[in-house]
Amino acid sequence: MTSQPHELAGRYLHMLQNERTASTHTVRAYTREIGGFVDYLCQSLGDDVHVENVEHLHIRGYLAVLFDRGLTKASVARALAAIRSWFKWLAKAGHVQQNAAALVSTPKLPRHLPRVPSVEDVNRVLDQIEHAARKHDDGAATWPERDRVIWELLYGCGIRNSELVGIDLADLHWSNDAILVRGKGRKERYVPLGDAAAEAVRAYLPLRADTLASASKLLLLSEGPLLINRTARGNARLTTRSVGRIVKVIAVRQGLPADVHPHTLRHAFGTHMLEEGADLRAIQELLGHERLSTTQRYTQLTVTQVQQVYDRSHPRA
């Protein structure tokens, strides 16, 4: 059984990609973080280093090197998370007796609550997009009908950017008013398809068909990706980068902050649901959070907003 870090790192990354079906982004990030740590081990302990000889002090030393390079606490914490995951796999596979990374504490990170637009702000933007779509105003957005679908699904369903672009026509379950989405680790869940989102999708589908027909991609008319690029080039599927650009352009045009991105609308979904009295565990299910603690970030945001109202309004505040 080999104990060479480079080879074992390669096996772990291959397992991530092919067995756990991790996202491309995750595999790329773990390749960078674990590769950097393996290089550090070889430079510090020699090319013949074995993983069973790696101690928690070596991991702490690597984190110190990252800090010396000017990396932020968040970046160092991400690197440690990748190393921990690798060592957990090493221990489970019997390559090491114990997970040395479990003895290394995560750098204490400042808590940044996500800033979300108000219900009124989101509704105003959606009304403007809908108005542009009804007028077929190409100057208002890249493709108003499609961009309305993007905003309606991101905010109306609370899905991730990657989940949005991964939706195929077959995932639309009209009879159940639901959409099948695939989250992190390819975990599947159903999210409700609201009336406004359904109306936007129905208005967009004929235009999608026209675009694909003009590009001679007849096989995608009744199948394939829901959201396509404007010229139907390549496999026609819209990318997460394009969605991010579309969301930001529309947000800025409508007077929202420049830091609005697709995940902002997901945060807005959770926050507004909670403010209207939705159960936290129901929100957890809708968002596809594995841990309730992740969903509880929205309670912190809401408590902060309540505190601000109290400070402005109460005579004894």
Disulfide bonds with the S-S distance in Angstrom:
none
